[in-house]
């Protein structure tokens, strides 16, 4: 896709983000989104299949921006353990605290939800791939500083994701759409932090 098309898509996504945040998913129409940037519905269909696809793109853009800012912030965190633990805890917290539109997923028609999730998984996999490269960089720097023993950084990054995702799925009952109570969410984050720190402790140079 050319630069002009990419720019139009970004404008549609930003207009949608603002509309979803203001009116909610269900009340926002493609006309609302188009009117905000001077496009008709047919023009929006050129870039997106439906409102569900736009909604998923909004969430993924929010996540991508949040992760980028988080990565910059934790580069100044002192210990390897804290860098990695804070990264996972805050990224997982994004879904319930930082996103302005993720909670609106309950407004989507159940018949349309599968396509939203399928499209979202594809986008999330790309973001996760970039995240793993970032973790590999952190692990390599920790080894070079003498904080961690020599390890296979690629395999270790995969294991760190497996630990965090496994604990999260256990609390969600493998239902990605379950909304946790504040106490349940607190317990999940504590378990993830404990699991990551326990794993990393075995890799530290003593």
Secondary structure, DSSP 8 states (H G I E B T S, - for coil): --HHHHHHHHHHHHHHHHHHHHH-TTT--HHHHHHHHT--HHHHHHH-SSHHHHHHHHHHHHHHHHHHHHHHHHTT-SSHHHHHHHHHHHHHHIIIII-SSGGGGGGS-HHHHHHHHHHHHHHHHHHHHHHHHHHHHHHHHHHHTTSB----HHHHHHHHHHHHHHHHHHHHTT-TT----HHHHHHHHHHHHHHHHHHHHTTB--
